[in-house]
Amino acid sequence: MSRIFNFSAGPCTLPYSALEEAHAEFLDYQGKGMSLIEMSHRSGEYDAVHMEAMDLIKRLYGLPDNYKVMFLGGGATMQFSMVPMNLMRADQSCDMTLTGAWAKKAAADAAKVGNVNVVFDGKADNFMSLPALSDLKVSPDAAYFHMTSNETIGGVQWSDFPDTGDVPLVCDMSSDFVSRKVPVEKFGLIYAGAQKNAGPAGTAIVIIREDLLERSSDALTAYLSYKTHAPKDSMYNTPPVFPIYMLNKTLSWLEKEGGLDGATRKANERADLIYGAMIKDAGFYRCPVSEDCRSNMNIVFRLPSEELEKVFVAEALNNDMSGLKGHRSVGGCRASVYNSMPLEGAQPLADFMGEFARKNG
């Protein structure tokens, strides 16, 4: 079998070594005569995997002792509901930044729970830029302040985060989770779907400051309450065993590769190659995102025509590079270069971009 380079926005490419380990263990985990995904989630074998995955997140981010990690079902989309249901009363408001498709979905669900105060709306320039942090005005009585750190579809990424004082800062980090260091102490809650940087689809990671657990209403049904999951280390019900098992392997690989410092360095190198290819052929390729907020995870670009974009995607696939078609809502092309994408994948794409421009320019 010949592996290709997967530039899909998610599910993402995974470390080859993690896949090899899973392959070797799949039928017989630690000599037990069965797969881990067949074992009881209450077994000692699974408990070790589960708790190590939590510890890896704590170590990678350097989480203070007053933060809890949870693994929950429903992906980040479930968190669009759970965040307001747990942190905001019906008579309260939350502050939201509308930076693209995912931020808008989070705001739409929050508006069904309480009131949404939009502090930034990027609609005027089609969500291709971000404001200065100093322009974000936090409402002192807001239940929380919500951001989306990286927009997978639009390709914009916050480089820093505001100080929100006593108002908890909540962030959807789905597409740049564990790709860089962040000032964790600024955040009340971080959530992320695993399938971009951390593992396969099937679980969401939630990091919450413990004092916020007291906001979860006793009127919430059990699964929808953070207060149910946090004290039980996400073992209230049967967790998504296989996604957490692969999350453990992916994060173990990341730690060995230099942790978040190593992830940041490699992300910069990959992005520099691809953005650099656009600069070399600036008359052929165009990135619609403002330079000061271009994503290092999801690199979007346009060609002179939609017809050429279709040819580009098809020829790239013939050259063992898949997933380069832009999201259907915006068109164009998109290269998602998450943690597990090797530099040996970004370089061929940059080379192909140069060759394609020379042939079709």
Secondary structure, 3 states (H helix, E strand, C coil): CCCCEECCCCCCCCCHHHHHHHHHHCCCHHHCCCCHHHCCCCCHHHHHHHHHHHHHHHHHHCCCCCEEEEEECCHHHHHHHHHHHHHCCCCCEEEEEECCHHHHHHHHHHCCCCEEEEEEEHHHHCCCCCCCHHHCCCCCCCCCEEEECECCCCCEECCCCCCCCCCCEEEECCCCCCCCCCCHHHEEEEEEECCCCCCCCCCEEEEEEHHHHHHCCCCCCHHHCHHHHHHHCCCCCCCCHHHHHHHHHHHHHHHHCCHHHHHHHHHHHHHHHHHHHHHHCCCCCECCCCHHHECCCEEEEECCCHHHHHHHHHHHHHCCEECCECCCCCCCEEEECCCCCCHHHHHHHHHHHHHHHHHHC
